[in-house]
Amino acid sequence: MRRIREVSRLRLGHGLPQRAIGQSLRLSQGAISEYLKRARRVGVEWPLPTDMDDVGLETLLFPPPPDIPADLRPMPDWAAEHREMRRPNVTLALLWEKYRAETAEGFGYSWFCDLYREWVGHLKPALRQVHPAGEKLFVDFAGQTMEVFDGASGEGPRAEIFVAVLGASSFIYAEATWTQGLADWIGVHVNALAVIGRCRGRSSATISTPASPRPVFPNR
């Protein structure tokens, strides 16, 4: 609870970025995001009420699961949830947060995911593909770009995100470029293959421009 209080103070009270908070408190980004998500869900603000002790804070952020049989809990509209999953940037975590915000007696996250996948399994059968190790590498630009900020000028150029995925292991390689031009397209392929281990050396076609800073990439 002391660390959760410190996360709330540094983030909600002082506006520090999560990376700085993680380095200060020696917490992972996942743990910090989870604490802040729970705080937003129940409307926790900083400073905390003076009469809120650690027990009260823990009960507020980590309420015990409702003692309700599974067959009596409100069941989500899986058809509607499935349609929402087709929208960009929608994840099961987001759908579950909305579901729990509307239904306090609902299922937990892992149970929600299992029920959804079970429901999806009753839809039209999918053609499963088997990819022998090292046979196929699926590549493309992600479509969505990432903003890269220059600390000196404040400018924020957009970077294209190239993604390569091995079919067998689902190993992911990602790299940012300023364009989707031919030179960058060839360069990211060479870099991806070098990381995977199928060729030697790295391409000299990196993202660089005199007017913009070079982002800290690739992230793989």
Buried (B, 14 or more C-beta within 10 A) or exposed (E): EEBBBBBBBBBBEEEBEBEEBBEEBEBEEEBBBBBBEBBEEEEBEBEBEEEBEEEEBEEBBEEEEEEEEEEEBEEBEBEEBBEBBEEEEEEBEEBBBEBBEEEEEBBEBEBBBEBBEEBBEEEEEEEEEEBEEEEEBEBEBEEEBBEBEEEEEEEEBEBBBBBBBBBEEEEEBBBBBBEEEEEBBEBBBBBBBBBBEEEEEBBEBBBEEEEBBEBEBBEB
